[in-house]
Amino acid sequence: MTHAGETSKRVESCAQCAARNPTEVTRRSFLGTLLGICSSSLGAVMGVSMFRYILYPVYAKGSDKQWSHIGDVSEFAGNKGPVSKTVTFSVLDGWREVVSTQSVYVNRAADGQLQVLSAICPHMGCSVGWQAGQGRFVCPCHGGQFAPDGRHISGPPPRGLDILPTQVKDGKLQVQFEYFRSNVPKQETLS
Ligand code: FES
């Protein structure tokens, strides 16, 4: 008997077997369908997780507005001039979250409200220092000078010191530290 003959006989006997036992075939096709559904679901879940991981720096940046504690409001009640403080916050560097610290100055604006100024010079990013004797902020790099409320007085900086968003919660002063574009006349937040 030839090889082809044997194969057709086996196919025939299998067809006969299916005809004899339809329950067996139904069970097999059900398991096959179930396996297919499980594989597709697993693939979809993994795909979504991977997609979220790749896009994490994009959507996390947009929702990453955090408030950093500066001190009790009562602490600044008798301020005679700007007070230097350090704020701690975390920033997203690609997929890593990096804890960073920056200097700020707490001061009273002309209307008596507390304001928080970034100590980063808006010219080229050096740190400005409060000079109590001169009653102004002075930048050590190119001599930029600013009034106690941050207004630009003289030197190359194209604008005043950047004012940061603040809030008072349960008697505590909080700030949202942000970075701004250097050397442009208007305050532009860097995303
Ligand atoms: S960096 Fe401050 S004046 Fe240039």
Backbone and ligand atoms as CSV (ligand in chain L), in Angstrom:
chain,resi,resn,atom,element,x,y,z
A,1,MET,N,N,0.856,-1.214,0.000
A,1,MET,CA,C,0.000,0.000,0.000
A,1,MET,C,C,0.889,1.260,0.000
A,2,THR,N,N,0.436,2.297,-0.756
A,2,THR,CA,C,1.289,3.500,-0.873
A,2,THR,C,C,1.128,4.391,0.359
A,3,HIS,N,N,2.059,5.355,0.438
A,3,HIS,CA,C,2.065,6.319,1.547
A,3,HIS,C,C,0.812,7.188,1.524
A,4,ALA,N,N,0.418,7.641,0.270
A,4,ALA,CA,C,-0.773,8.494,0.101
A,4,ALA,C,C,-2.010,7.745,0.533
A,5,GLY,N,N,-2.006,6.479,0.258
A,5,GLY,CA,C,-3.147,5.651,0.637
A,5,GLY,C,C,-3.324,5.601,2.136
A,6,GLU,N,N,-2.174,5.452,2.846
A,6,GLU,CA,C,-2.212,5.404,4.322
A,6,GLU,C,C,-2.761,6.705,4.889
A,7,THR,N,N,-2.294,7.852,4.312
A,7,THR,CA,C,-2.714,9.174,4.814
A,7,THR,C,C,-4.214,9.349,4.644
A,8,SER,N,N,-4.721,8.994,3.457
A,8,SER,CA,C,-6.153,9.208,3.222
A,8,SER,C,C,-6.971,8.322,4.147
A,9,LYS,N,N,-6.377,7.142,4.477
A,9,LYS,CA,C,-7.092,6.240,5.379
A,9,LYS,C,C,-7.182,6.847,6.787
A,10,ARG,N,N,-6.030,7.496,7.200
A,10,ARG,CA,C,-5.994,8.098,8.532
A,10,ARG,C,C,-6.980,9.265,8.623
A,11,VAL,N,N,-7.023,10.080,7.540
A,11,VAL,CA,C,-7.941,11.234,7.509
A,11,VAL,C,C,-9.361,10.740,7.588
A,12,GLU,N,N,-9.591,9.657,6.826
A,12,GLU,CA,C,-10.939,9.093,6.775
A,12,GLU,C,C,-11.350,8.612,8.166
A,13,SER,N,N,-10.392,7.867,8.834
A,13,SER,CA,C,-10.742,7.327,10.145
A,13,SER,C,C,-10.958,8.442,11.147
A,14,CYS,N,N,-10.214,9.562,10.998
A,14,CYS,CA,C,-10.382,10.689,11.894
A,14,CYS,C,C,-11.744,11.342,11.694
A,15,ALA,N,N,-12.137,11.447,10.405
A,15,ALA,CA,C,-13.442,12.023,10.083
A,15,ALA,C,C,-14.541,11.146,10.656
A,16,GLN,N,N,-14.288,9.853,10.575
A,16,GLN,CA,C,-15.296,8.919,11.116
A,16,GLN,C,C,-15.382,9.084,12.628
A,17,CYS,N,N,-14.158,9.240,13.226
A,17,CYS,CA,C,-14.104,9.394,14.682
A,17,CYS,C,C,-14.851,10.649,15.120
A,18,ALA,N,N,-14.686,11.757,14.329
A,18,ALA,CA,C,-15.386,13.004,14.643
A,18,ALA,C,C,-16.877,12.814,14.525
A,19,ALA,N,N,-17.266,12.064,13.501
A,19,ALA,CA,C,-18.699,11.846,13.318
A,19,ALA,C,C,-19.253,11.021,14.457
A,20,ARG,N,N,-18.380,10.097,14.956
A,20,ARG,CA,C,-18.850,9.227,16.024
A,20,ARG,C,C,-18.885,9.974,17.373
A,21,ASN,N,N,-17.875,10.903,17.557
A,21,ASN,CA,C,-17.770,11.573,18.854
A,21,ASN,C,C,-17.725,13.110,18.690
A,22,PRO,N,N,-18.858,13.724,18.336
A,22,PRO,CA,C,-18.870,15.188,18.101
A,22,PRO,C,C,-18.528,15.986,19.358
A,23,THR,N,N,-18.774,15.415,20.548
A,23,THR,CA,C,-18.490,16.139,21.802
A,23,THR,C,C,-17.003,16.416,21.927
A,24,GLU,N,N,-16.173,15.421,21.538
A,24,GLU,CA,C,-14.707,15.546,21.620
A,24,GLU,C,C,-14.229,16.723,20.771
A,25,VAL,N,N,-14.775,16.809,19.530
A,25,VAL,CA,C,-14.369,17.882,18.610
A,25,VAL,C,C,-14.786,19.227,19.172
A,26,THR,N,N,-15.980,19.303,19.699
A,26,THR,CA,C,-16.480,20.570,20.246
A,26,THR,C,C,-15.596,21.026,21.408
A,27,ARG,N,N,-15.168,20.061,22.256
A,27,ARG,CA,C,-14.343,20.415,23.397
A,27,ARG,C,C,-12.986,20.966,22.934
A,28,ARG,N,N,-12.457,20.301,21.886
A,28,ARG,CA,C,-11.149,20.730,21.363
A,28,ARG,C,C,-11.233,22.144,20.779
A,29,SER,N,N,-12.282,22.398,20.013
A,29,SER,CA,C,-12.380,23.726,19.403
A,29,SER,C,C,-12.658,24.794,20.475
A,30,PHE,N,N,-13.369,24.394,21.547
A,30,PHE,CA,C,-13.627,25.351,22.635
A,30,PHE,C,C,-12.319,25.733,23.326
A,31,LEU,N,N,-11.468,24.691,23.595
A,31,LEU,CA,C,-10.181,24.956,24.252
A,31,LEU,C,C,-9.287,25.815,23.366
A,32,GLY,N,N,-9.347,25.535,22.049
A,32,GLY,CA,C,-8.545,26.322,21.104
A,32,GLY,C,C,-8.978,27.782,21.109
A,33,THR,N,N,-10.304,28.002,21.112
A,33,THR,CA,C,-10.827,29.375,21.129
A,33,THR,C,C,-10.439,30.077,22.430
A,34,LEU,N,N,-10.550,29.339,23.552
A,34,LEU,CA,C,-10.214,29.911,24.862
A,34,LEU,C,C,-8.747,30.328,24.913
A,35,LEU,N,N,-7.887,29.453,24.368
A,35,LEU,CA,C,-6.454,29.747,24.338
A,35,LEU,C,C,-6.186,30.996,23.501
A,36,GLY,N,N,-6.898,31.091,22.379
A,36,GLY,CA,C,-6.735,32.261,21.495
A,36,GLY,C,C,-7.143,33.527,22.209
A,37,ILE,N,N,-8.276,33.476,22.937
A,37,ILE,CA,C,-8.759,34.666,23.649
A,37,ILE,C,C,-7.760,35.063,24.730
A,38,CYS,N,N,-7.238,34.043,25.482
A,38,CYS,CA,C,-6.266,34.335,26.551
A,38,CYS,C,C,-5.016,34.989,25.980
A,39,SER,N,N,-4.514,34.447,24.852
A,39,SER,CA,C,-3.289,35.002,24.249
A,39,SER,C,C,-3.526,36.435,23.804
A,40,SER,N,N,-4.696,36.692,23.185
A,40,SER,CA,C,-4.975,38.048,22.703
A,40,SER,C,C,-5.075,39.009,23.876
A,41,SER,N,N,-5.759,38.571,24.975
A,41,SER,CA,C,-5.925,39.457,26.129
A,41,SER,C,C,-4.570,39.781,26.747
A,42,LEU,N,N,-3.721,38.737,26.885
A,42,LEU,CA,C,-2.387,38.931,27.468
A,42,LEU,C,C,-1.581,39.899,26.608
A,43,GLY,N,N,-1.669,39.718,25.302
A,43,GLY,CA,C,-0.947,40.597,24.368
A,43,GLY,C,C,-1.426,42.034,24.509
A,44,ALA,N,N,-2.762,42.196,24.647
A,44,ALA,CA,C,-3.316,43.553,24.764
A,44,ALA,C,C,-2.859,44.209,26.056
A,45,VAL,N,N,-2.884,43.432,27.178
A,45,VAL,CA,C,-2.469,43.990,28.472
A,45,VAL,C,C,-1.001,44.400,28.427
A,46,MET,N,N,-0.167,43.520,27.859
A,46,MET,CA,C,1.271,43.823,27.773
A,46,MET,C,C,1.512,45.022,26.870
A,47,GLY,N,N,0.747,45.100,25.779
A,47,GLY,CA,C,0.897,46.217,24.839
A,47,GLY,C,C,0.558,47.537,25.506
A,48,VAL,N,N,-0.553,47.560,26.268
A,48,VAL,CA,C,-0.974,48.790,26.946
A,48,VAL,C,C,0.072,49.198,27.984
A,49,SER,N,N,0.584,48.193,28.757
A,49,SER,CA,C,1.598,48.503,29.782
A,49,SER,C,C,2.845,49.092,29.138
A,50,MET,N,N,3.257,48.480,28.035
A,50,MET,CA,C,4.450,48.952,27.323
A,50,MET,C,C,4.227,50.382,26.809
A,51,PHE,N,N,3.039,50.634,26.270
A,51,PHE,CA,C,2.696,51.943,25.726
A,51,PHE,C,C,2.727,53.001,26.835
A,52,ARG,N,N,2.151,52.635,28.002
A,52,ARG,CA,C,2.132,53.561,29.140
A,52,ARG,C,C,3.551,53.846,29.628
A,53,TYR,N,N,4.408,52.806,29.619
A,53,TYR,CA,C,5.797,52.967,30.063
A,53,TYR,C,C,6.539,53.931,29.132
A,54,ILE,N,N,6.334,53.744,27.820
A,54,ILE,CA,C,7.036,54.592,26.840
A,54,ILE,C,C,6.578,56.045,26.976
A,55,LEU,N,N,5.258,56.236,27.199
A,55,LEU,CA,C,4.729,57.598,27.260
A,55,LEU,C,C,4.804,58.228,28.648
A,56,TYR,N,N,5.304,57.488,29.644
A,56,TYR,CA,C,5.310,57.983,31.025
A,56,TYR,C,C,5.906,59.392,31.163
A,57,PRO,N,N,7.112,59.675,30.583
A,57,PRO,CA,C,7.679,61.009,30.764
A,57,PRO,C,C,6.768,62.105,30.217
A,58,VAL,N,N,5.962,61.763,29.190
A,58,VAL,CA,C,5.111,62.789,28.580
A,58,VAL,C,C,3.935,63.113,29.490
A,59,TYR,N,N,3.149,62.068,29.907
A,59,TYR,CA,C,1.970,62.402,30.712
A,59,TYR,C,C,2.322,62.735,32.141
A,60,ALA,N,N,3.419,62.185,32.677
A,60,ALA,CA,C,3.796,62.488,34.060
A,60,ALA,C,C,4.209,63.947,34.187
A,61,LYS,N,N,4.846,64.481,33.158
A,61,LYS,CA,C,5.279,65.869,33.208
A,61,LYS,C,C,4.082,66.797,33.338
A,62,GLY,N,N,3.031,66.478,32.569
A,62,GLY,CA,C,1.858,67.334,32.565
A,62,GLY,C,C,1.139,67.356,33.893
A,63,SER,N,N,1.209,66.251,34.652
A,63,SER,CA,C,0.437,66.193,35.882
A,63,SER,C,C,1.310,66.368,37.118
A,64,ASP,N,N,2.576,66.720,36.879
A,64,ASP,CA,C,3.526,66.731,37.980
A,64,ASP,C,C,3.648,68.106,38.631
A,65,LYS,N,N,2.531,68.640,39.150
A,65,LYS,CA,C,2.572,69.931,39.834
A,65,LYS,C,C,2.572,69.638,41.318
A,66,GLN,N,N,3.724,69.822,41.950
A,66,GLN,CA,C,3.788,69.501,43.368
A,66,GLN,C,C,4.111,70.738,44.192
A,67,TRP,N,N,3.584,70.729,45.395
A,67,TRP,CA,C,3.805,71.839,46.304
A,67,TRP,C,C,4.894,71.465,47.299
A,68,SER,N,N,5.856,72.361,47.463
A,68,SER,CA,C,6.927,72.129,48.433
A,68,SER,C,C,6.714,73.045,49.636
A,69,HIS,N,N,6.943,72.477,50.798
A,69,HIS,CA,C,6.780,73.227,52.037
A,69,HIS,C,C,7.943,74.200,52.211
A,70,ILE,N,N,7.619,75.440,52.616
A,70,ILE,CA,C,8.690,76.418,52.880
A,70,ILE,C,C,8.809,76.717,54.373
A,71,GLY,N,N,7.681,76.907,55.030
A,71,GLY,CA,C,7.714,77.212,56.458
A,71,GLY,C,C,6.358,77.716,56.918
A,72,ASP,N,N,6.206,77.910,58.220
A,72,ASP,CA,C,4.956,78.468,58.746
A,72,ASP,C,C,4.860,79.937,58.341
A,73,VAL,N,N,3.660,80.370,58.035
A,73,VAL,CA,C,3.458,81.771,57.656
A,73,VAL,C,C,3.920,82.694,58.787
A,74,SER,N,N,3.671,82.280,60.036
A,74,SER,CA,C,4.029,83.113,61.195
A,74,SER,C,C,5.536,83.389,61.252
A,75,GLU,N,N,6.304,82.493,60.678
A,75,GLU,CA,C,7.763,82.616,60.656
A,75,GLU,C,C,8.223,83.874,59.897
A,76,PHE,N,N,7.376,84.323,58.953
A,76,PHE,CA,C,7.773,85.444,58.102
A,76,PHE,C,C,7.071,86.754,58.502
A,77,ALA,N,N,6.384,86.717,59.657
A,77,ALA,CA,C,5.581,87.875,60.068
A,77,ALA,C,C,6.416,89.149,60.231
A,78,GLY,N,N,7.575,89.015,60.849
A,78,GLY,CA,C,8.362,90.224,61.114
A,78,GLY,C,C,9.521,90.429,60.155
A,79,ASN,N,N,9.404,89.904,58.943
A,79,ASN,CA,C,10.514,90.035,57.971
A,79,ASN,C,C,10.871,91.488,57.688
A,80,LYS,N,N,12.162,91.767,57.756
A,80,LYS,CA,C,12.595,93.127,57.397
A,80,LYS,C,C,13.067,93.158,55.934
A,81,GLY,N,N,13.253,91.999,55.374
A,81,GLY,CA,C,13.712,91.917,53.978
A,81,GLY,C,C,13.558,90.479,53.514
A,82,PRO,N,N,13.975,90.186,52.273
A,82,PRO,CA,C,13.855,88.824,51.758
A,82,PRO,C,C,14.613,87.808,52.624
A,83,VAL,N,N,13.982,86.648,52.827
A,83,VAL,CA,C,14.586,85.577,53.623
A,83,VAL,C,C,14.910,84.408,52.700
A,84,SER,N,N,16.139,83.924,52.791
A,84,SER,CA,C,16.559,82.809,51.932
A,84,SER,C,C,16.045,81.485,52.482
A,85,LYS,N,N,15.497,80.663,51.584
A,85,LYS,CA,C,15.006,79.329,51.962
A,85,LYS,C,C,15.412,78.334,50.883
A,86,THR,N,N,15.436,77.060,51.270
A,86,THR,CA,C,15.730,76.012,50.288
A,86,THR,C,C,14.489,75.149,50.124
A,87,VAL,N,N,14.112,74.888,48.888
A,87,VAL,CA,C,12.957,74.003,48.665
A,87,VAL,C,C,13.441,72.707,48.008
A,88,THR,N,N,12.758,71.640,48.378
A,88,THR,CA,C,13.069,70.322,47.818
A,88,THR,C,C,11.880,69.860,46.995
A,89,PHE,N,N,12.152,69.341,45.823
A,89,PHE,CA,C,11.068,68.857,44.956
A,89,PHE,C,C,11.662,67.788,44.043
A,90,SER,N,N,10.778,67.029,43.411
A,90,SER,CA,C,11.305,66.016,42.494
A,90,SER,C,C,10.955,66.384,41.056
A,91,VAL,N,N,11.899,66.090,40.175
A,91,VAL,CA,C,11.686,66.365,38.750
A,91,VAL,C,C,11.876,65.066,37.975
A,92,LEU,N,N,11.193,65.001,36.842
A,92,LEU,CA,C,11.273,63.807,36.026
A,92,LEU,C,C,12.399,63.959,35.010
A,93,ASP,N,N,13.368,63.018,35.068
A,93,ASP,CA,C,14.472,63.033,34.114
A,93,ASP,C,C,14.334,61.754,33.289
A,94,GLY,N,N,13.654,61.870,32.152
A,94,GLY,CA,C,13.340,60.662,31.378
A,94,GLY,C,C,12.377,59.805,32.178
A,95,TRP,N,N,12.798,58.586,32.554
A,95,TRP,CA,C,11.931,57.694,33.331
A,95,TRP,C,C,12.282,57.720,34.820
A,96,ARG,N,N,13.297,58.523,35.175
A,96,ARG,CA,C,13.735,58.565,36.569
A,96,ARG,C,C,13.166,59.786,37.262
A,97,GLU,N,N,12.864,59.664,38.545
A,97,GLU,CA,C,12.436,60.806,39.320
A,97,GLU,C,C,13.629,61.243,40.153
A,98,VAL,N,N,14.056,62.493,39.966
A,98,VAL,CA,C,15.255,62.977,40.656
A,98,VAL,C,C,14.854,64.045,41.660
A,99,VAL,N,N,15.348,63.893,42.893
A,99,VAL,CA,C,15.053,64.892,43.922
A,99,VAL,C,C,16.048,66.033,43.778
A,100,SER,N,N,15.508,67.248,43.755
A,100,SER,CA,C,16.353,68.410,43.524
A,100,SER,C,C,16.091,69.472,44.599
A,101,THR,N,N,17.055,70.325,44.857
A,101,THR,CA,C,16.849,71.437,45.797
A,101,THR,C,C,17.219,72.750,45.097
A,102,GLN,N,N,16.531,73.802,45.462
A,102,GLN,CA,C,16.805,75.118,44.886
A,102,GLN,C,C,16.599,76.184,45.943
A,103,SER,N,N,17.310,77.291,45.779
A,103,SER,CA,C,17.139,78.412,46.711
A,103,SER,C,C,16.038,79.344,46.227
A,104,VAL,N,N,15.279,79.826,47.172
A,104,VAL,CA,C,14.247,80.825,46.865
A,104,VAL,C,C,14.329,81.916,47.931
A,105,TYR,N,N,13.665,83.030,47.694
A,105,TYR,CA,C,13.584,84.104,48.689
A,105,TYR,C,C,12.123,84.395,48.987
A,106,VAL,N,N,11.818,84.438,50.286
A,106,VAL,CA,C,10.457,84.787,50.701
A,106,VAL,C,C,10.466,86.267,51.075
A,107,ASN,N,N,9.511,86.990,50.525
A,107,ASN,CA,C,9.487,88.427,50.727
A,107,ASN,C,C,8.046,88.908,50.780
A,108,ARG,N,N,7.845,90.142,51.209
A,108,ARG,CA,C,6.493,90.720,51.162
A,108,ARG,C,C,6.403,91.628,49.948
A,109,ALA,N,N,5.358,91.402,49.144
A,109,ALA,CA,C,5.147,92.244,47.962
A,109,ALA,C,C,4.597,93.595,48.426
A,110,ALA,N,N,4.421,94.534,47.502
A,110,ALA,CA,C,3.941,95.876,47.841
A,110,ALA,C,C,2.572,95.825,48.512
A,111,ASP,N,N,1.742,94.813,48.181
A,111,ASP,CA,C,0.396,94.718,48.782
A,111,ASP,C,C,0.417,93.992,50.130
A,112,GLY,N,N,1.599,93.644,50.622
A,112,GLY,CA,C,1.717,93.004,51.932
A,112,GLY,C,C,1.642,91.483,51.896
A,113,GLN,N,N,1.321,90.939,50.737
A,113,GLN,CA,C,1.216,89.476,50.621
A,113,GLN,C,C,2.610,88.847,50.518
A,114,LEU,N,N,2.724,87.624,51.043
A,114,LEU,CA,C,4.008,86.925,50.916
A,114,LEU,C,C,4.217,86.526,49.460
A,115,GLN,N,N,5.426,86.687,48.995
A,115,GLN,CA,C,5.755,86.231,47.644
A,115,GLN,C,C,7.049,85.422,47.715
A,116,VAL,N,N,7.202,84.506,46.788
A,116,VAL,CA,C,8.418,83.680,46.758
A,116,VAL,C,C,9.097,83.891,45.412
A,117,LEU,N,N,10.359,84.293,45.477
A,117,LEU,CA,C,11.131,84.583,44.264
A,117,LEU,C,C,12.151,83.482,44.018
A,118,SER,N,N,12.320,83.111,42.769
A,118,SER,CA,C,13.376,82.163,42.419
A,118,SER,C,C,14.713,82.889,42.528
A,119,ALA,N,N,15.731,82.188,43.041
A,119,ALA,CA,C,17.062,82.815,43.159
A,119,ALA,C,C,17.868,82.645,41.880
A,120,ILE,N,N,17.247,82.056,40.837
A,120,ILE,CA,C,17.968,81.850,39.572
A,120,ILE,C,C,17.869,83.129,38.748
A,121,CYS,N,N,19.020,83.689,38.412
A,121,CYS,CA,C,19.040,84.934,37.645
A,121,CYS,C,C,18.426,84.690,36.255
A,122,PRO,N,N,17.483,85.536,35.845
A,122,PRO,CA,C,16.829,85.327,34.552
A,122,PRO,C,C,17.711,85.685,33.344
A,123,HIS,N,N,18.945,86.165,33.629
A,123,HIS,CA,C,19.851,86.450,32.512
A,123,HIS,C,C,20.448,85.137,32.002
A,124,MET,N,N,21.370,84.546,32.779
A,124,MET,CA,C,21.986,83.304,32.332
A,124,MET,C,C,22.035,82.224,33.407
A,125,GLY,N,N,21.201,82.372,34.423
A,125,GLY,CA,C,21.008,81.275,35.368
A,125,GLY,C,C,21.924,81.220,36.578
A,126,CYS,N,N,22.718,82.251,36.855
A,126,CYS,CA,C,23.527,82.234,38.089
A,126,CYS,C,C,22.587,82.443,39.285
A,127,SER,N,N,23.113,82.211,40.489
A,127,SER,CA,C,22.289,82.408,41.691
A,127,SER,C,C,22.479,83.814,42.229
A,128,VAL,N,N,21.388,84.520,42.369
A,128,VAL,CA,C,21.480,85.882,42.906
A,128,VAL,C,C,21.543,85.808,44.427
A,129,GLY,N,N,22.118,86.832,45.040
A,129,GLY,CA,C,22.216,86.882,46.509
A,129,GLY,C,C,21.613,88.179,47.023
A,130,TRP,N,N,20.972,88.104,48.194
A,130,TRP,CA,C,20.394,89.312,48.792
A,130,TRP,C,C,21.486,90.077,49.521
A,131,GLN,N,N,21.665,91.341,49.172
A,131,GLN,CA,C,22.672,92.187,49.803
A,131,GLN,C,C,21.937,93.173,50.719
A,132,ALA,N,N,21.849,92.823,52.002
A,132,ALA,CA,C,21.057,93.636,52.930
A,132,ALA,C,C,21.588,95.081,52.992
A,133,GLY,N,N,22.929,95.233,52.934
A,133,GLY,CA,C,23.531,96.567,53.012
A,133,GLY,C,C,23.094,97.464,51.858
A,134,GLN,N,N,22.916,96.862,50.693
A,134,GLN,CA,C,22.521,97.647,49.503
A,134,GLN,C,C,21.006,97.653,49.307
A,135,GLY,N,N,20.326,96.781,50.040
A,135,GLY,CA,C,18.865,96.696,49.920
A,135,GLY,C,C,18.437,96.181,48.558
A,136,ARG,N,N,19.196,95.274,47.974
A,136,ARG,CA,C,18.866,94.737,46.646
A,136,ARG,C,C,19.508,93.369,46.427
A,137,PHE,N,N,18.994,92.666,45.440
A,137,PHE,CA,C,19.626,91.411,45.030
A,137,PHE,C,C,20.699,91.750,44.009
A,138,VAL,N,N,21.822,91.066,44.090
A,138,VAL,CA,C,22.903,91.287,43.128
A,138,VAL,C,C,23.330,89.934,42.553
A,139,CYS,N,N,23.466,89.888,41.260
A,139,CYS,CA,C,23.946,88.670,40.608
A,139,CYS,C,C,25.466,88.738,40.458
A,140,PRO,N,N,26.188,87.725,40.940
A,140,PRO,CA,C,27.658,87.779,40.914
A,140,PRO,C,C,28.249,87.613,39.504
A,141,CYS,N,N,27.470,87.138,38.563
A,141,CYS,CA,C,28.044,86.833,37.240
A,141,CYS,C,C,28.247,88.066,36.358
A,142,HIS,N,N,27.182,88.857,36.146
A,142,HIS,CA,C,27.322,90.027,35.266
A,142,HIS,C,C,26.767,91.286,35.919
A,143,GLY,N,N,26.564,91.219,37.239
A,143,GLY,CA,C,26.169,92.427,37.980
A,143,GLY,C,C,24.705,92.826,37.873
A,144,GLY,N,N,23.833,91.939,37.451
A,144,GLY,CA,C,22.402,92.276,37.407
A,144,GLY,C,C,21.899,92.615,38.810
A,145,GLN,N,N,21.013,93.611,38.913
A,145,GLN,CA,C,20.510,94.015,40.233
A,145,GLN,C,C,18.983,94.059,40.226
A,146,PHE,N,N,18.416,93.684,41.378
A,146,PHE,CA,C,16.958,93.577,41.484
A,146,PHE,C,C,16.501,94.148,42.823
A,147,ALA,N,N,15.305,94.726,42.801
A,147,ALA,CA,C,14.696,95.276,44.027
A,147,ALA,C,C,14.242,94.127,44.931
A,148,PRO,N,N,13.915,94.415,46.207
A,148,PRO,CA,C,13.477,93.351,47.130
A,148,PRO,C,C,12.267,92.556,46.613
A,149,ASP,N,N,11.391,93.192,45.830
A,149,ASP,CA,C,10.231,92.458,45.297
A,149,ASP,C,C,10.544,91.799,43.946
A,150,GLY,N,N,11.814,91.825,43.551
A,150,GLY,CA,C,12.247,91.129,42.344
A,150,GLY,C,C,12.321,91.982,41.091
A,151,ARG,N,N,11.834,93.242,41.165
A,151,ARG,CA,C,11.877,94.080,39.954
A,151,ARG,C,C,13.314,94.290,39.478
A,152,HIS,N,N,13.485,94.348,38.160
A,152,HIS,CA,C,14.819,94.566,37.592
A,152,HIS,C,C,15.232,96.017,37.810
A,153,ILE,N,N,16.441,96.217,38.335
A,153,ILE,CA,C,16.939,97.580,38.546
A,153,ILE,C,C,17.967,97.938,37.479
A,154,SER,N,N,18.961,97.075,37.320
A,154,SER,CA,C,20.006,97.399,36.339
A,154,SER,C,C,20.758,96.133,35.923
A,155,GLY,N,N,21.576,96.299,34.882
A,155,GLY,CA,C,22.388,95.168,34.402
A,155,GLY,C,C,21.704,94.431,33.249
A,156,PRO,N,N,22.377,93.389,32.758
A,156,PRO,CA,C,21.908,92.715,31.539
A,156,PRO,C,C,20.628,91.874,31.641
A,157,PRO,N,N,20.160,91.433,32.813
A,157,PRO,CA,C,18.946,90.599,32.809
A,157,PRO,C,C,17.777,91.322,32.110
A,158,PRO,N,N,17.053,90.601,31.239
A,158,PRO,CA,C,15.973,91.243,30.486
A,158,PRO,C,C,14.660,91.354,31.250
A,159,ARG,N,N,14.595,90.795,32.466
A,159,ARG,CA,C,13.353,90.890,33.257
A,159,ARG,C,C,13.715,90.781,34.742
A,160,GLY,N,N,12.721,90.923,35.583
A,160,GLY,CA,C,12.934,90.805,37.027
A,160,GLY,C,C,13.060,89.349,37.449
A,161,LEU,N,N,13.277,89.157,38.746
A,161,LEU,CA,C,13.351,87.778,39.264
A,161,LEU,C,C,11.991,87.107,39.100
A,162,ASP,N,N,12.022,85.811,38.863
A,162,ASP,CA,C,10.772,85.080,38.613
A,162,ASP,C,C,10.018,84.837,39.914
A,163,ILE,N,N,8.727,85.154,39.871
A,163,ILE,CA,C,7.849,84.936,41.035
A,163,ILE,C,C,7.213,83.560,40.875
A,164,LEU,N,N,7.307,82.762,41.930
A,164,LEU,CA,C,6.809,81.378,41.878
A,164,LEU,C,C,5.380,81.288,42.424
A,165,PRO,N,N,4.596,80.323,41.922
A,165,PRO,CA,C,3.241,80.133,42.460
A,165,PRO,C,C,3.310,79.683,43.919
A,166,THR,N,N,2.477,80.292,44.764
A,166,THR,CA,C,2.459,79.926,46.183
A,166,THR,C,C,1.033,79.663,46.653
A,167,GLN,N,N,0.924,78.998,47.797
A,167,GLN,CA,C,-0.376,78.826,48.465
A,167,GLN,C,C,-0.110,78.694,49.956
A,168,VAL,N,N,-1.130,79.015,50.736
A,168,VAL,CA,C,-1.021,78.830,52.192
A,168,VAL,C,C,-2.019,77.746,52.566
A,169,LYS,N,N,-1.523,76.694,53.200
A,169,LYS,CA,C,-2.378,75.583,53.605
A,169,LYS,C,C,-2.116,75.277,55.070
A,170,ASP,N,N,-3.176,75.328,55.883
A,170,ASP,CA,C,-3.068,75.063,57.317
A,170,ASP,C,C,-1.954,75.896,57.960
A,171,GLY,N,N,-1.874,77.156,57.549
A,171,GLY,CA,C,-0.883,78.059,58.137
A,171,GLY,C,C,0.535,77.856,57.621
A,172,LYS,N,N,0.686,76.999,56.603
A,172,LYS,CA,C,2.031,76.729,56.061
A,172,LYS,C,C,2.138,77.327,54.648
A,173,LEU,N,N,3.283,77.946,54.401
A,173,LEU,CA,C,3.528,78.496,53.073
A,173,LEU,C,C,4.119,77.408,52.180
A,174,GLN,N,N,3.520,77.261,50.983
A,174,GLN,CA,C,4.003,76.247,50.044
A,174,GLN,C,C,4.288,76.910,48.701
A,175,VAL,N,N,5.217,76.340,47.981
A,175,VAL,CA,C,5.595,76.900,46.676
A,175,VAL,C,C,5.657,75.783,45.639
A,176,GLN,N,N,5.370,76.173,44.413
A,176,GLN,CA,C,5.530,75.239,43.293
A,176,GLN,C,C,6.776,75.700,42.547
A,177,PHE,N,N,7.863,74.969,42.713
A,177,PHE,CA,C,9.083,75.430,42.050
A,177,PHE,C,C,9.009,75.141,40.555
A,178,GLU,N,N,9.398,76.128,39.759
A,178,GLU,CA,C,9.390,75.966,38.296
A,178,GLU,C,C,10.666,76.564,37.727
A,179,TYR,N,N,11.030,76.073,36.552
A,179,TYR,CA,C,12.165,76.655,35.829
A,179,TYR,C,C,11.611,77.522,34.701
A,180,PHE,N,N,12.328,78.619,34.426
A,180,PHE,CA,C,11.864,79.555,33.398
A,180,PHE,C,C,12.960,79.760,32.352
A,181,ARG,N,N,12.508,80.167,31.156
A,181,ARG,CA,C,13.459,80.387,30.062
A,181,ARG,C,C,14.359,81.577,30.407
A,182,SER,N,N,15.667,81.406,30.166
A,182,SER,CA,C,16.636,82.475,30.450
A,182,SER,C,C,16.658,83.498,29.320
A,183,ASN,N,N,17.013,84.711,29.720
A,183,ASN,CA,C,17.349,85.752,28.766
A,183,ASN,C,C,16.234,86.107,27.788
A,184,VAL,N,N,15.014,86.028,28.237
A,184,VAL,CA,C,13.885,86.518,27.423
A,184,VAL,C,C,13.113,87.511,28.305
A,185,PRO,N,N,12.491,88.511,27.678
A,185,PRO,CA,C,11.861,89.569,28.486
A,185,PRO,C,C,10.667,89.133,29.313
A,186,LYS,N,N,9.957,88.101,28.870
A,186,LYS,CA,C,8.778,87.660,29.645
A,186,LYS,C,C,9.057,86.321,30.326
A,187,GLN,N,N,8.399,86.125,31.478
A,187,GLN,CA,C,8.562,84.868,32.229
A,187,GLN,C,C,7.873,83.732,31.464
A,188,GLU,N,N,8.647,82.770,30.997
A,188,GLU,CA,C,8.090,81.624,30.255
A,188,GLU,C,C,8.480,80.340,30.976
A,189,THR,N,N,7.479,79.595,31.423
A,189,THR,CA,C,7.762,78.354,32.132
A,189,THR,C,C,8.324,77.308,31.173
A,190,LEU,N,N,9.359,76.611,31.631
A,190,LEU,CA,C,9.898,75.514,30.820
A,190,LEU,C,C,9.123,74.261,31.165
A,191,SER,N,N,8.674,73.515,30.143
A,191,SER,CA,C,7.879,72.305,30.431
A,191,SER,C,C,8.807,71.141,30.702
L,1,FES,S1,S,23.668,85.664,34.964
L,1,FES,FE1,FE,22.946,87.174,36.304
L,1,FES,S2,S,23.509,89.010,35.386
L,1,FES,FE2,FE,24.158,87.477,33.993
